[in-house]
Amino acid sequence: MDPMYKWLIAILIAIVILGAQFCLSRRTNVYWGAIVPVLYLVIIFGWWYNRMDNFNTYTLFKVAVVGPAVLLGIWARGRESLKNKRKKELEKMRLYDIN
């Protein structure tokens, strides 16, 4: 397979994962947003365990810190989005009650 296609597929997979993380973070139950970061860490450490002999520890540290930080940031943004959505709905309900 052409290296260009590999990059394109990797970017598309990343976009899908980040989109799924945002959607799961906006669910009512707060724990749905924890699924993707936990799976990410399990996959990264499983991959590291299987390739322990030829793997750079610094690279593992970067991947194991930056990835979950991004995913948890999306989780926080999704929770804030849900909070704002609920606030707008409550304001609409109050407006209808006043009239």
N, C-alpha and C positions, 0 to 999 in steps of 0.2 A: 504494500500500500504506500502511496506517495506520502512523504512527511507532511505536506501541506494539509492533506485530508485528516491526518492524525491530530494535528493542531485544531482543525475546525471541529472535529468530533469532540475533542477534549473541552473546547470552549462551549459547545452546545450542551454537553453534559454538566458543566459547571453552572451554566445559566439555569438549566432545569433544576439542579439541586438547590441553588439559591432561591429560585422561585418557590419551590416546594417548602423550603425553610420559612419563607415569609408567609406563605399561606397557612402552614401549620402553627406559626406563632400567633396568628390572628384568631385562633379558635378560642372558645370560651374556657376550656380547660388549659391551664398554663403549661401542663406537662407535655402536650403535643409538640411544643417547640423544642423540647429537649431531645427528641428522637434523633434528629439529624446530627447534632454535635456529638452525642454518645456513639452513634454508629460510626461517625468519622474517626473518633479516637480509637474505637475498637479495631477498625480496619487499618489505621496507621500503625498501631502497636502490634497487630497481628502480622502485618507486612514486615515490620522491623524485626520481629521475632524470627520469622522465616528467613530473613536475609541478614542476620546479625553479623556474620563474618565480613561482609563487604558493604557496610553502611556507615556513613559519617554521622557521628553523634550530634554534631552541630546542626547538620541538616535536619535530623530528626527533631531536635529542639525547636528549630524554626517552624517546621511543618506542624508540630504538635502544639505550638503556642499560637501561631498566626491564624491557622485554620479555625480552631474553636473560638478565637477572639472575634473573627469576622462573623461566624455563625451565631455567636451569642449577641453580637451587636445587632444583627438582623432580628434576632429574637426580641431584644429590647425594643427595637423600632416597631415590630409587629404588635407588641403589647401596648405600646403608646398609641398606635393606630387604632387598635380595638377600643382603648379608653376614650379616644377622641370621637370615635364613631358612636359609642354609647352616650357620650355627653351630648352630641348633636341630636340623637334620637330623644333624649330626655328633654332637651330644650324644645323640640317640636311638640312633644306631648304636653309640656307646660303651656305652650302657646295655644294649643287647641282647647285646653282646660279653661283658659282665661276667657276666651270668646264665648 
